[in-house]
Amino acid sequence: MHLLPEIHKTRAWIVSDPEKVIASSVNDDELSCGCLTKLMTLRVALLERKSFEQKENIKVTSNAVKIQARIRKSRLKLKVGESMSLHDVAIGVLMCEGGGLATLLAEHTTSSLDDFVKRMNEEASRLGMSHTRFVDPHGLSGENVSTLCDMELLCRACMSSFWYPLCSLQRHKRWRSGNRLLTQQRTDTVRQVDGMLVERYPKVGSCSALTFVRRSDGKRVLVIILNAVSCSKQVCISESKLLGEWASSLSFCEDDDDDSGDG
């Protein structure tokens, strides 16, 4: 029998596969969505531009530097006037901690940040995210709010997008992923953690959305944790891993039951 693991630190979590929500905490309040904001930022930017050209260069703005500086321990340091390709910026939004690159991408996509945030909220409404509200493209303010169910809708939409492989990059010519689980060894039930985000923001705590590829059928199990204020990034990762491995083990148990004709 595959019992739900004890989750001691994180207050709001959900586990799903492509067909259903497998389990969730009782908490589906509106909570700060922190770094997961950047999934919507990248989605909206691509909806507006369709693609990111390698040859198109943009310069880092003072606003982007200011936003990035709010994550003091981030390895990413931006300099005003520094030039980088739009393609590299888009990849860095997912691979690098902090909100500087998300801000830069938003600034370059529409005429103003206010206009970009308006597009984010319009897309949230289109996806059916009725309890989600964005005020910035990076999530550092703590004022971007959502629910577990709404974030599940966003993550599933991202997972079906052509750019989802960007979420699984471990290394890039310019960046290195801060998601340690991307390099984890295979286990009996989970082939690998293959993408998305996990970061800790000062006003929000740790948030994560991680996908685990099941060995049995190759489908992705999605684990989302929101607003883990008292948790370190490592605790958030550990409890995401527990939930992901449990969900994959449970799927084997359910398949066996179906074959036997029980239930």
C-alpha positions as CSV (number, residue, x, y, z in Angstrom):
1,M,0.0,0.0,0.0
2,H,1.4,3.4,-1.0
3,L,0.6,5.8,1.7
4,L,0.8,9.6,1.2
5,P,4.1,10.8,2.6
6,E,4.1,13.1,5.6
7,I,4.6,16.6,4.4
8,H,5.6,18.6,7.5
9,K,6.8,22.0,6.2
10,T,4.9,23.1,3.1
11,R,1.4,24.3,3.6
12,A,0.0,24.2,0.1
13,W,0.7,21.5,-2.5
14,I,-1.0,19.7,-5.4
15,V,0.0,16.6,-7.3
16,S,-1.5,15.7,-10.7
17,D,-0.9,13.7,-13.9
18,P,-2.3,14.6,-17.3
19,E,-5.7,12.9,-16.5
20,K,-6.5,14.1,-13.0
21,V,-5.5,15.7,-9.7
22,I,-4.0,12.8,-7.7
23,A,-3.9,14.6,-4.3
24,S,-3.7,18.1,-2.8
25,S,-3.5,19.8,0.6
26,V,-6.7,21.2,1.9
27,N,-5.4,24.7,1.4
28,D,-6.6,26.3,-1.9
29,D,-6.6,29.8,-0.7
30,E,-5.1,32.6,-2.7
31,L,-1.4,32.7,-2.0
32,S,1.7,34.4,-3.3
33,C,3.0,32.5,-6.3
34,G,6.5,34.0,-6.3
35,C,8.9,32.6,-8.9
36,L,6.1,30.7,-10.7
37,T,5.0,34.1,-12.0
38,K,7.9,33.7,-14.5
39,L,6.1,30.9,-16.3
40,M,3.3,33.3,-17.2
41,T,5.9,35.9,-18.1
42,L,7.6,33.6,-20.6
43,R,4.2,32.4,-21.9
44,V,2.9,35.9,-22.6
45,A,6.2,37.0,-24.2
46,L,6.1,34.1,-26.6
47,L,2.4,34.6,-27.4
48,E,3.3,38.2,-28.3
49,R,6.5,37.5,-30.3
50,K,6.0,33.9,-31.4
51,S,9.8,33.2,-31.2
52,F,13.0,34.6,-29.8
53,E,15.7,35.3,-32.3
54,Q,19.4,34.4,-31.5
55,K,20.6,37.5,-33.4
56,E,18.3,40.0,-31.7
57,N,20.2,41.7,-28.9
58,I,18.8,43.8,-26.1
59,K,20.5,45.9,-23.4
60,V,20.0,45.4,-19.7
61,T,18.1,48.2,-18.1
62,S,18.6,49.9,-14.8
63,N,15.2,48.6,-13.7
64,A,16.1,45.0,-14.5
65,V,19.4,45.4,-12.4
66,K,17.4,46.9,-9.5
67,I,14.9,44.0,-9.5
68,Q,17.7,41.4,-9.8
69,A,19.6,42.9,-6.8
70,R,16.7,42.0,-4.5
71,I,17.9,38.4,-4.6
72,R,21.3,39.0,-2.8
73,K,22.5,35.4,-3.0
74,S,21.8,35.0,-6.7
75,R,24.7,34.0,-8.8
76,L,23.3,36.2,-11.6
77,K,24.7,39.7,-11.6
78,L,23.4,42.1,-14.3
79,K,25.0,45.3,-15.4
80,V,23.3,48.3,-17.0
81,G,23.9,48.5,-20.7
82,E,25.2,44.9,-20.9
83,S,24.1,43.3,-24.2
84,M,22.6,39.8,-24.6
85,S,20.5,38.0,-27.2
86,L,16.7,37.9,-26.6
87,H,17.0,34.1,-26.9
88,D,19.4,34.0,-24.0
89,V,17.2,36.3,-21.9
90,A,14.2,34.0,-22.4
91,I,16.2,30.9,-21.4
92,G,17.7,32.8,-18.4
93,V,14.2,33.6,-17.1
94,L,13.8,29.9,-16.3
95,M,17.3,29.0,-15.5
96,C,18.4,31.8,-13.3
97,E,17.2,32.9,-9.8
98,G,15.6,36.3,-9.4
99,G,13.4,38.5,-11.5
100,G,15.8,40.7,-13.4
101,L,15.6,38.8,-16.7
102,A,11.9,38.4,-16.4
103,T,11.6,42.2,-16.0
104,L,13.9,42.8,-19.0
105,L,11.9,40.4,-21.2
106,A,8.6,42.1,-20.2
107,E,10.1,45.5,-20.9
108,H,11.2,44.4,-24.4
109,T,7.9,42.7,-25.3
110,T,5.4,45.5,-24.9
111,S,5.3,49.2,-24.7
112,S,5.4,49.3,-20.8
113,L,5.4,47.0,-17.8
114,D,1.8,47.9,-17.1
115,D,0.8,46.8,-20.5
116,F,2.7,43.5,-20.1
117,V,1.1,42.8,-16.7
118,K,-2.3,43.5,-18.3
119,R,-1.6,40.8,-20.9
120,M,-0.6,38.4,-18.1
121,N,-3.9,38.9,-16.4
122,E,-5.8,38.5,-19.7
123,E,-4.0,35.2,-20.4
124,A,-4.8,34.0,-16.9
125,S,-8.5,34.7,-17.5
126,R,-8.3,32.9,-20.8
127,L,-6.9,29.9,-19.1
128,G,-9.6,29.9,-16.5
129,M,-7.4,31.0,-13.7
130,S,-10.2,32.9,-11.9
131,H,-8.4,33.3,-8.6
132,T,-5.1,34.7,-10.0
133,R,-3.9,38.3,-10.1
134,F,-0.6,39.6,-11.3
135,V,0.9,43.0,-10.6
136,D,4.5,42.4,-11.9
137,P,6.3,40.0,-14.2
138,H,8.7,38.6,-11.6
139,G,6.8,37.8,-8.4
140,L,9.3,39.3,-6.0
141,S,6.7,41.8,-4.6
142,G,4.7,39.0,-3.0
143,E,1.5,40.7,-4.5
144,N,1.1,38.2,-7.3
145,V,-1.5,35.7,-6.0
146,S,-3.0,32.5,-7.2
147,T,-4.3,29.1,-6.0
148,L,-3.0,25.6,-6.4
149,C,-5.7,24.8,-8.9
150,D,-5.0,27.9,-11.0
151,M,-1.3,27.2,-11.0
152,E,-2.0,23.7,-12.1
153,L,-3.8,25.1,-15.1
154,L,-0.9,27.4,-16.0
155,C,1.7,24.6,-15.6
156,R,-0.3,22.2,-17.8
157,A,-0.6,24.9,-20.5
158,C,3.2,25.4,-20.3
159,M,3.8,21.7,-20.5
160,S,1.9,21.5,-23.8
161,S,3.8,24.4,-25.3
162,F,6.6,24.0,-27.8
163,W,9.0,25.9,-25.5
164,Y,8.6,23.5,-22.6
165,P,12.0,21.9,-23.2
166,L,13.5,25.2,-22.0
167,C,12.3,24.2,-18.6
168,S,14.6,21.2,-18.5
169,L,17.9,22.8,-19.5
170,Q,20.7,22.1,-17.1
171,R,23.4,24.1,-18.7
172,H,23.6,26.8,-21.3
173,K,26.4,28.8,-22.9
174,R,25.6,31.7,-20.6
175,W,23.5,30.2,-17.7
176,R,23.5,27.3,-15.3
177,S,20.3,26.0,-13.8
178,G,19.6,26.5,-10.1
179,N,17.3,23.4,-10.1
180,R,19.5,20.7,-8.5
181,L,16.9,18.0,-9.1
182,L,17.4,18.2,-12.8
183,T,20.6,16.2,-12.4
184,Q,19.3,13.6,-10.0
185,Q,19.9,9.9,-10.6
186,R,17.1,7.7,-11.8
187,T,15.1,5.6,-9.3
188,D,12.7,2.7,-9.6
189,T,9.6,4.8,-10.0
190,V,10.7,8.2,-11.3
191,R,13.0,8.4,-14.3
192,Q,13.9,12.0,-13.8
193,V,12.9,15.4,-12.7
194,D,12.8,17.1,-16.0
195,G,11.8,20.7,-15.6
196,M,10.2,23.9,-14.3
197,L,11.1,26.1,-11.4
198,V,12.0,26.1,-7.7
199,E,13.2,29.4,-6.0
200,R,12.9,31.2,-2.7
201,Y,11.9,34.8,-2.6
202,P,12.3,37.0,0.6
203,K,8.6,38.1,0.9
204,V,7.1,34.9,-0.5
205,G,9.1,31.9,0.7
206,S,9.8,28.9,-1.5
207,C,7.6,28.0,-4.4
208,S,8.1,25.2,-6.9
209,A,6.6,23.5,-9.9
210,L,8.4,20.3,-10.8
211,T,7.7,17.6,-13.3
212,F,8.7,14.0,-12.8
213,V,8.8,11.6,-15.8
214,R,7.3,8.2,-14.9
215,R,9.1,5.1,-16.0
216,S,5.9,3.2,-16.5
217,D,4.3,5.3,-19.2
218,G,6.6,8.3,-19.9
219,K,3.9,10.7,-18.7
220,R,4.7,13.7,-16.5
221,V,3.6,13.9,-12.8
222,L,3.4,17.6,-11.8
223,V,4.0,18.7,-8.2
224,I,3.3,22.3,-7.2
225,I,4.2,23.9,-3.9
226,L,3.1,27.5,-3.1
227,N,4.0,30.1,-0.5
228,A,6.2,27.9,1.8
229,V,7.2,30.9,3.9
230,S,9.0,29.1,6.6
231,C,10.8,26.6,4.3
232,S,14.2,26.8,2.7
233,K,14.6,26.1,-1.0
234,Q,16.1,22.7,-0.1
235,V,13.1,21.7,2.1
236,C,10.8,22.6,-0.8
237,I,12.8,20.5,-3.2
238,S,12.8,17.5,-0.7
239,E,9.1,17.6,-0.2
240,S,8.4,18.0,-3.9
241,K,10.6,14.9,-4.5
242,L,8.7,12.9,-1.9
243,L,5.3,13.8,-3.5
244,G,6.6,13.1,-7.0
245,E,8.0,9.7,-6.1
246,W,4.8,8.8,-4.1
247,A,2.6,9.7,-7.1
248,S,4.5,7.5,-9.4
249,S,4.5,4.6,-7.0
250,L,0.7,5.1,-6.6
251,S,0.2,4.9,-10.3
252,F,1.7,1.4,-10.4
253,C,-0.6,0.3,-7.6
254,E,-3.7,1.6,-9.4
255,D,-2.6,-0.2,-12.6
256,D,-2.3,-3.5,-10.8
257,D,-5.7,-3.1,-9.2
258,D,-7.3,-2.4,-12.6
259,D,-5.7,-5.6,-14.1
260,S,-7.0,-7.7,-11.3
261,G,-10.6,-6.5,-11.8
262,D,-11.0,-5.2,-8.3
263,G,-13.0,-2.1,-7.5
